[in-house]
């Protein structure tokens, strides 16, 4: 993954694509910071997790920009999200997400809201980086409430 990021950054620089170059540089910097913190190289899976965090940070910032009516910054961050999404696994559809959650419900047979953690523990490895976990959390809460 690091090699792909490096190659893509070089291509973006040659194409004078400043937005893509800057976005990839920011991800590479985040990877480097994490590697320094952990004192080891990150695996591809860890890099994907880090990219997911970068996307989430940008989505959170977009919400703030909406409140401040800063369309220029919203558009800029949306472009960065599109660039980052190129490095993430294909996102699951809502039907695929529901199927995984339903399978977890069949396996765990939750009886109350307190089983939320068990469900999340079951679905997280299958959905990590392939779905918006806040949406997954919301779906699970709704399904648990419908059981009551």
N, CA, C and O of each residue as an XYZ file, in Angstrom:
592
protein
N       0.834     -1.194      0.000
C       0.000      0.000      0.000
C       0.877      1.256      0.000
O       0.588      2.230     -0.696
N       1.952      1.217      0.793
C       2.836      2.386      0.841
C       3.470      2.639     -0.528
O       3.643      3.786     -0.941
N       3.815      1.552     -1.226
C       4.406      1.709     -2.553
C       3.389      2.318     -3.523
O       3.732      3.175     -4.337
N       2.155      1.873     -3.426
C       1.102      2.413     -4.293
C       0.907      3.913     -4.028
O       0.783      4.706     -4.961
N       0.881      4.280     -2.765
C       0.737      5.695     -2.424
C       1.907      6.510     -2.991
O       1.711      7.600     -3.529
N       3.119      5.970     -2.864
C       4.301      6.669     -3.367
C       4.227      6.847     -4.884
O       4.488      7.935     -5.396
N       3.869      5.771     -5.605
C       3.764      5.846     -7.071
C       2.679      6.838     -7.488
O       2.876      7.640     -8.402
N       1.531      6.774     -6.807
C       0.433      7.678     -7.142
C       0.799      9.126     -6.861
O       0.395     10.027     -7.595
N       1.567      9.352     -5.796
C       1.982     10.712     -5.477
C       2.926     11.250     -6.558
O       2.817     12.406     -6.965
N       3.840     10.413     -7.011
C       4.765     10.833     -8.072
C       3.996     11.151     -9.348
O       4.267     12.154    -10.009
N       3.031     10.291     -9.694
C       2.203     10.551    -10.887
C       1.431     11.862    -10.740
O       1.371     12.663    -11.673
N       0.848     12.071     -9.573
C       0.074     13.298     -9.339
C       0.972     14.527     -9.444
O       0.554     15.566     -9.955
N       2.204     14.404     -8.960
C       3.138     15.524     -9.052
C       3.498     15.813    -10.511
O       3.580     16.971    -10.920
N       3.711     14.749    -11.288
C       4.037     14.919    -12.711
C       2.878     15.550    -13.468
O       3.078     16.327    -14.403
N       1.654     15.203    -13.049
C       0.451     15.734    -13.699
C       0.080     17.120    -13.160
O      -0.886     17.730    -13.617
N       0.849     17.607    -12.192
C       0.580     18.895    -11.532
C      -0.801     18.919    -10.884
O      -1.483     19.944    -10.870
N      -1.202     17.746    -10.340
C      -2.471     17.620     -9.632
C      -2.203     17.904     -8.146
O      -1.925     16.999     -7.359
N      -2.298     19.181     -7.797
C      -1.942     19.621     -6.448
C      -2.831     18.989     -5.372
O      -2.337     18.584     -4.320
N      -4.125     18.904     -5.630
C      -5.056     18.351     -4.637
C      -4.701     16.900     -4.308
O      -4.637     16.524     -3.138
N      -4.470     16.089     -5.343
C      -4.141     14.682     -5.120
C      -2.773     14.556     -4.445
O      -2.600     13.745     -3.535
N      -1.815     15.345     -4.886
C      -0.484     15.320     -4.280
C      -0.561     15.656     -2.800
O       0.002     14.943     -1.969
N      -1.255     16.739     -2.466
C      -1.365     17.162     -1.067
C      -2.105     16.136     -0.213
O      -1.733     15.886      0.933
N      -3.149     15.547     -0.777
C      -3.931     14.547     -0.034
C      -3.080     13.322      0.269
O      -3.082     12.819      1.393
N      -2.353     12.843     -0.736
C      -1.508     11.665     -0.528
C      -0.376     11.997      0.446
O      -0.014     11.168      1.281
N       0.172     13.186      0.342
C       1.227     13.593      1.283
C       0.710     13.589      2.719
O       1.418     13.176      3.637
N      -0.516     14.047      2.909
C      -1.070     14.075      4.271
C      -1.255     12.659      4.811
O      -1.031     12.416      5.997
N      -1.661     11.722      3.952
C      -1.822     10.327      4.380
C      -0.456      9.726      4.694
O      -0.291      9.034      5.698
N       0.509      9.993      3.840
C       1.859      9.477      4.073
C       2.428     10.024      5.388
O       3.109      9.303      6.117
N       2.153     11.284      5.686
C       2.607     11.875      6.941
C       1.937     11.189      8.130
O       2.587     10.917      9.139
N       0.640     10.910      8.010
C      -0.078     10.218      9.086
C       0.485      8.810      9.285
O       0.614      8.340     10.416
N       0.817      8.144      8.182
C       1.412      6.801      8.271
C       2.753      6.885      8.988
O       3.049      6.088      9.879
N       3.556      7.861      8.585
C       4.880      8.020      9.181
C       4.775      8.314     10.687
O       5.532      7.758     11.482
N       3.850      9.172     11.066
C       3.647      9.487     12.491
C       3.271      8.224     13.271
O       3.787      7.981     14.361
N       2.378      7.437     12.705
C       1.931      6.212     13.375
C       3.079      5.211     13.493
O       3.228      4.548     14.519
N       3.892      5.105     12.433
C       5.026      4.183     12.467
C       6.052      4.618     13.514
O       6.647      3.783     14.194
N       6.250      5.914     13.636
C       7.172      6.418     14.666
C       6.621      6.092     16.053
O       7.356      5.664     16.943
N       5.319      6.301     16.219
C       4.678      6.033     17.503
C       4.786      4.549     17.879
O       5.075      4.207     19.026
N       4.549      3.673     16.887
C       4.572      2.228     17.151
C       5.968      1.618     17.048
O       6.194      0.488     17.480
N       6.904      2.380     16.469
C       8.286      1.914     16.263
C       8.351      0.677     15.379
O       9.142     -0.236     15.616
N       7.496      0.666     14.346
C       7.510     -0.427     13.360
C       6.734      0.016     12.125
O       6.002      1.005     12.155
N       6.910     -0.739     11.030
C       6.160     -0.441      9.819
C       4.709     -0.895      9.984
O       4.430     -1.894     10.646
N       3.800     -0.149      9.375
C       2.385     -0.520      9.423
C       2.089     -1.571      8.361
O       2.699     -1.581      7.292
N       1.152     -2.449      8.668
C       0.680     -3.413      7.677
C      -0.304     -2.706      6.750
O      -0.770     -1.606      7.048
N      -0.615     -3.344      5.627
C      -1.589     -2.759      4.700
C      -2.945     -2.560      5.382
O      -3.629     -1.564      5.145
N      -3.320     -3.509      6.224
C      -4.603     -3.402      6.937
C      -4.602     -2.192      7.875
O      -5.600     -1.479      7.977
N      -3.491     -1.969      8.548
C      -3.383     -0.815      9.442
C      -3.401      0.497      8.647
O      -3.949      1.499      9.106
N      -2.805      0.482      7.469
C      -2.819      1.673      6.620
C      -4.241      1.961      6.159
O      -4.658      3.118      6.119
N      -4.983      0.923      5.812
C      -6.375      1.103      5.402
C      -7.183      1.680      6.561
O      -7.999      2.579      6.360
N      -6.965      1.176      7.755
C      -7.649      1.704      8.942
C      -7.316      3.181      9.134
O      -8.186      3.984      9.471
N      -6.056      3.531      8.917
C      -5.630      4.917      9.043
C      -6.302      5.798      7.983
O      -6.687      6.932      8.268
N      -6.439      5.277      6.773
C      -7.108      6.034      5.700
C      -8.583      6.224      6.041
O      -9.150      7.287      5.786
N      -9.201      5.197      6.618
C     -10.602      5.318      7.055
C     -10.726      6.446      8.072
O     -11.674      7.229      8.016
N      -9.777      6.533      8.998
C      -9.784      7.612     10.001
C      -9.641      8.970      9.323
O     -10.287      9.939      9.722
N      -8.792      9.039      8.294
C      -8.593     10.289      7.570
C      -9.896     10.716      6.878
O     -10.241     11.898      6.865
N     -10.604      9.756      6.313
C     -11.888     10.053      5.664
C     -12.879     10.553      6.706
O     -13.596     11.527      6.474
N     -12.918      9.876      7.863
C     -13.846     10.283      8.924
C     -13.542     11.703      9.410
O     -14.461     12.492      9.631
N     -12.270     12.027      9.576
C     -11.893     13.380      9.988
C     -12.415     14.417      8.995
O     -12.919     15.470      9.385
N     -12.288     14.105      7.724
C     -12.741     15.036      6.697
C     -14.269     15.148      6.691
O     -14.812     16.235      6.497
N     -14.953     14.032      6.901
C     -16.426     14.070      6.947
C     -16.899     14.903      8.136
O     -17.852     15.674      8.021
N     -16.233     14.745      9.271
C     -16.580     15.543     10.446
C     -16.359     17.031     10.179
O     -17.166     17.872     10.574
N     -15.261     17.338      9.507
C     -14.963     18.739      9.178
C     -16.014     19.298      8.220
O     -16.400     20.462      8.324
N     -16.471     18.466      7.294
C     -17.497     18.914      6.339
C     -18.766     19.317      7.081
O     -19.411     20.301      6.718
N     -19.127     18.562      8.117
C     -20.308     18.910      8.910
C     -20.148     20.300      9.527
O     -21.085     21.099      9.537
N     -18.958     20.573     10.036
C     -18.689     21.903     10.608
C     -18.750     22.984      9.530
O     -19.262     24.079      9.765
N     -18.227     22.669      8.354
C     -18.243     23.639      7.250
C     -19.666     23.927      6.778
O     -19.982     25.043      6.366
N     -20.527     22.895      6.844
C     -21.937     23.098      6.471
C     -22.573     24.124      7.401
O     -23.276     25.032      6.957
N     -22.319     23.967      8.688
C     -22.884     24.886      9.673
C     -22.392     26.305      9.453
O     -23.112     27.268      9.714
N     -21.157     26.431      8.970
C     -20.571     27.753      8.742
C     -20.806     28.254      7.316
O     -20.311     29.317      6.941
N     -21.565     27.485      6.518
C     -21.851     27.827      5.115
C     -20.572     28.052      4.309
O     -20.479     29.004      3.533
N     -19.602     27.184      4.494
C     -18.333     27.275      3.770
C     -18.303     26.222      2.664
O     -17.639     25.192      2.788
N     -19.038     26.498      1.570
C     -19.125     25.556      0.463
C     -17.771     25.291     -0.181
O     -17.507     24.180     -0.643
N     -16.913     26.309     -0.215
C     -15.596     26.140     -0.823
C     -14.784     25.067     -0.099
O     -14.151     24.226     -0.738
N     -14.804     25.097      1.220
C     -14.066     24.103      2.002
C     -14.742     22.738      1.948
O     -14.068     21.708      1.938
N     -16.065     22.728      1.913
C     -16.792     21.462      1.793
C     -16.405     20.758      0.494
O     -16.129     19.559      0.488
N     -16.387     21.511     -0.600
C     -16.037     20.926     -1.899
C     -14.606     20.409     -1.892
O     -14.326     19.336     -2.427
N     -13.711     21.162     -1.295
C     -12.306     20.757     -1.224
C     -12.155     19.441     -0.450
O     -11.448     18.534     -0.889
N     -12.821     19.348      0.695
C     -12.730     18.131      1.500
C     -13.427     16.953      0.818
O     -12.978     15.815      0.954
N     -14.515     17.208      0.088
C     -15.169     16.134     -0.656
C     -14.238     15.579     -1.727
O     -14.218     14.371     -1.963
N     -13.471     16.445     -2.374
C     -12.487     15.988     -3.358
C     -11.444     15.093     -2.682
O     -11.067     14.051     -3.217
N     -10.989     15.511     -1.511
C     -10.004     14.711     -0.781
C     -10.578     13.347     -0.395
O      -9.883     12.334     -0.472
N     -11.834     13.323      0.017
C     -12.485     12.058      0.370
C     -12.542     11.142     -0.847
O     -12.287      9.942     -0.738
N     -12.877     11.707     -2.011
C     -12.909     10.907     -3.243
C     -11.537     10.308     -3.542
O     -11.438      9.150     -3.946
N     -10.491     11.086     -3.346
C      -9.129     10.593     -3.575
C      -8.808      9.463     -2.598
O      -8.278      8.426     -2.997
N      -9.128      9.662     -1.327
C      -8.836      8.655     -0.309
C      -9.631      7.369     -0.530
O      -9.138      6.275     -0.256
N     -10.853      7.502     -1.023
C     -11.689      6.320     -1.257
C     -11.097      5.388     -2.301
O     -11.442      4.207     -2.337
N     -10.209      5.899     -3.154
C      -9.547      5.054     -4.150
C      -8.679      3.987     -3.484
O      -8.393      2.954     -4.089
N      -8.265      4.230     -2.256
C      -7.361      3.317     -1.549
C      -8.092      2.381     -0.592
O      -7.471      1.526      0.040
N      -9.389      2.540     -0.487
C     -10.180      1.708      0.420
C     -10.833      0.561     -0.339
O     -11.080      0.669     -1.540
N     -11.112     -0.532      0.355
C     -11.837     -1.629     -0.298
C     -13.215     -1.150     -0.739
O     -13.745     -0.168     -0.220
N     -13.779     -1.863     -1.706
C     -15.108     -1.517     -2.214
C     -16.095     -1.498     -1.052
O     -16.157     -2.433     -0.253
N     -16.862     -0.416     -0.974
C     -17.836     -0.270      0.108
C     -19.040     -1.199     -0.131
O     -19.485     -1.383     -1.264
N     -19.545     -1.768      0.950
C     -20.686     -2.670      0.867
C     -21.981     -1.881      0.682
O     -22.091     -0.731      1.109
N     -22.948     -2.514      0.044
C     -24.265     -1.889     -0.103
C     -25.008     -2.044      1.219
O     -24.609     -2.824      2.084
N     -26.086     -1.295      1.358
C     -26.882     -1.371      2.593
C     -27.464     -2.776      2.770
O     -27.600     -3.252      3.897
N     -27.808     -3.437      1.665
C     -28.334     -4.807      1.754
C     -27.274     -5.775      2.265
O     -27.562     -6.655      3.077
N     -26.038     -5.605      1.781
C     -24.950     -6.474      2.241
C     -24.657     -6.237      3.722
O     -24.389     -7.179      4.469
N     -24.711     -4.993      4.131
C     -24.490     -4.653      5.543
C     -25.586     -5.282      6.403
O     -25.297     -5.889      7.434
N     -26.838     -5.136      5.978
C     -27.966     -5.707      6.727
C     -27.852     -7.223      6.827
O     -28.185     -7.799      7.862
N     -27.386     -7.873      5.769
C     -27.239     -9.334      5.770
C     -26.225     -9.751      6.837
O     -26.471    -10.693      7.590
N     -25.092     -9.057      6.904
C     -24.063     -9.372      7.901
C     -24.599     -9.138      9.318
O     -24.353     -9.929     10.229
N     -25.338     -8.034      9.484
C     -25.912     -7.734     10.805
C     -26.964     -8.786     11.173
O     -27.001     -9.250     12.313
N     -27.813     -9.162     10.225
C     -28.830    -10.190     10.493
C     -28.188    -11.520     10.868
O     -28.670    -12.216     11.762
N     -27.095    -11.876     10.182
C     -26.384    -13.120     10.512
C     -25.860    -13.062     11.956
O     -25.919    -14.051     12.687
N     -25.348    -11.896     12.350
C     -24.849    -11.731     13.718
C     -25.990    -11.855     14.723
O     -25.822    -12.447     15.789
N     -27.150    -11.295     14.383
C     -28.314    -11.401     15.271
C     -28.735    -12.864     15.417
O     -29.070    -13.306     16.516
N     -28.721    -13.619     14.308
C     -29.080    -15.034     14.359
C     -28.102    -15.815     15.236
O     -28.503    -16.727     15.959
N     -26.834    -15.459     15.170
C     -25.802    -16.158     15.925
C     -25.869    -15.821     17.417
O     -25.788    -16.712     18.263
N     -26.017    -14.544     17.732
C     -25.943    -14.080     19.122
C     -27.295    -14.121     19.833
O     -27.359    -14.323     21.045
N     -28.368    -13.930     19.076
C     -29.720    -13.896     19.626
C     -29.823    -12.877     20.773
O     -30.079    -13.254     21.917
N     -29.624    -11.598     20.467
C     -29.651    -10.569     21.518
C     -31.029    -10.433     22.143
O     -32.049    -10.642     21.485
N     -31.044    -10.080     23.422
C     -32.320     -9.930     24.118
C     -32.543     -8.502     24.616
O     -33.653     -8.147     25.012
N     -31.484     -7.682     24.596
C     -31.640     -6.304     25.070
C     -30.550     -5.419     24.460
O     -29.674     -5.885     23.733
N     -30.637     -4.121     24.785
C     -29.652     -3.150     24.308
C     -28.254     -3.483     24.815
O     -27.258     -3.107     24.197
N     -28.182     -4.181     25.927
C     -26.871     -4.502     26.512
C     -26.072     -5.470     25.636
O     -24.874     -5.653     25.854
N     -26.719     -6.088     24.653
C     -26.036     -7.008     23.741
C     -25.406     -6.274     22.549
O     -24.842     -6.902     21.653
N     -25.508     -4.960     22.549
C     -24.958     -4.139     21.468
C     -23.469     -4.437     21.245
O     -23.027     -4.591     20.106
N     -22.711     -4.517     22.324
C     -21.274     -4.772     22.231
C     -20.967     -6.117     21.587
O     -20.038     -6.232     20.788
N     -21.746     -7.129     21.937
C     -21.545     -8.464     21.357
C     -21.781     -8.437     19.850
O     -21.028     -9.035     19.081
N     -22.831     -7.738     19.442
C     -23.158     -7.636     18.009
C     -22.040     -6.886     17.280
O     -21.568     -7.327     16.232
N     -21.623     -5.746     17.845
C     -20.563     -4.952     17.215
C     -19.274     -5.764     17.103
O     -18.573     -5.694     16.093
N     -18.968     -6.530     18.144
C     -17.758     -7.354     18.135
C     -17.823     -8.394     17.016
O     -16.801     -8.731     16.418
N     -18.998     -8.889     16.742
C     -19.184     -9.896     15.700
C     -19.090     -9.289     14.296
O     -18.471     -9.877     13.409
N     -19.700     -8.119     14.094
C     -19.768     -7.549     12.742
C     -18.560     -6.681     12.378
O     -18.233     -6.542     11.199
N     -17.902     -6.104     13.372
C     -16.799     -5.169     13.088
C     -15.709     -5.734     12.178
O     -15.324     -5.066     11.219
N     -15.198     -6.940     12.440
C     -14.145     -7.445     11.553
C     -14.609     -7.624     10.103
O     -13.816     -7.489      9.171
N     -15.884     -7.926      9.921
C     -16.416     -8.149      8.571
C     -16.711     -6.837      7.839
O     -16.681     -6.783      6.609
N     -16.995     -5.794      8.600
C     -17.409     -4.526      7.994
C     -16.335     -3.445      8.036
O     -16.445     -2.435      7.341
N     -15.311     -3.647      8.837
C     -14.282     -2.626      9.024
C     -13.705     -2.197      7.669
O     -13.294     -3.033      6.863
N     -13.683     -0.909      7.439
C     -13.159     -0.274      6.215
C     -14.033     -0.542      4.990
O     -13.739     -0.052      3.900
N     -15.102     -1.314      5.163
C     -15.975     -1.606      4.030
C     -17.356     -0.989      4.208
O     -18.217     -1.095      3.334
N     -17.557     -0.335      5.371
C     -18.835      0.311      5.651
C     -18.611      1.412      6.677
O     -17.660      1.374      7.458
N     -19.497      2.383      6.658
C     -19.444      3.468      7.643
C     -19.938      2.893      8.972
O     -21.113      2.556      9.118
N     -19.022      2.789      9.934
C     -19.357      2.121     11.194
C     -20.395      2.887     12.012
O     -21.100      2.283     12.821
N     -20.504      4.192     11.822
C     -21.548      4.928     12.537
C     -22.922      4.531     11.992
O     -23.894      4.454     12.743
N     -22.994      4.281     10.682
C     -24.247      3.815     10.084
C     -24.571      2.405     10.577
O     -25.723      2.099     10.883
N     -23.558      1.556     10.651
C     -23.727      0.187     11.146
C     -24.254      0.232     12.574
O     -25.188     -0.491     12.922
N     -23.654      1.079     13.394
C     -24.066      1.244     14.784
C     -25.541      1.642     14.855
O     -26.300      1.106     15.663
N     -25.932      2.576     14.011
C     -27.317      3.049     13.984
C     -28.278      1.923     13.584
O     -29.340      1.771     14.187
N     -27.910      1.141     12.576
C     -28.758      0.032     12.120
C     -28.945     -0.988     13.238
O     -30.052     -1.474     13.472
N     -27.849     -1.306     13.924
C     -27.917     -2.286     15.019
C     -28.811     -1.768     16.137
O     -29.632     -2.515     16.669
N     -28.660     -0.493     16.501
C     -29.515      0.088     17.553
C     -30.996     -0.017     17.177
O     -31.831     -0.387     18.002
N     -31.310      0.317     15.916
C     -32.704      0.235     15.468
C     -33.231     -1.176     15.528
O     -34.372     -1.395     15.935
N     -32.407     -2.155     15.124
C     -32.831     -3.544     15.157
C     -33.031     -4.026     16.601
O     -33.964     -4.775     16.891
N     -32.146     -3.586     17.493
C     -32.298     -3.951     18.903
C     -33.565     -3.345     19.508
O     -34.258     -3.995     20.290
N     -33.862     -2.097     19.142
C     -35.073     -1.436     19.654
C     -36.332     -2.146     19.137
O     -37.336     -2.229     19.843
N     -36.269     -2.649     17.914
C     -37.453     -3.320     17.362
C     -37.706     -4.666     18.065
O     -38.812     -5.202     17.995
N     -36.689     -5.205     18.736
C     -36.858     -6.442     19.489
C     -37.632     -6.231     20.785
O     -38.276     -7.148     21.296
N     -37.558     -5.008     21.308
C     -38.175     -4.718     22.609
C     -39.668     -4.655     22.499
O     -40.350     -4.421     23.497
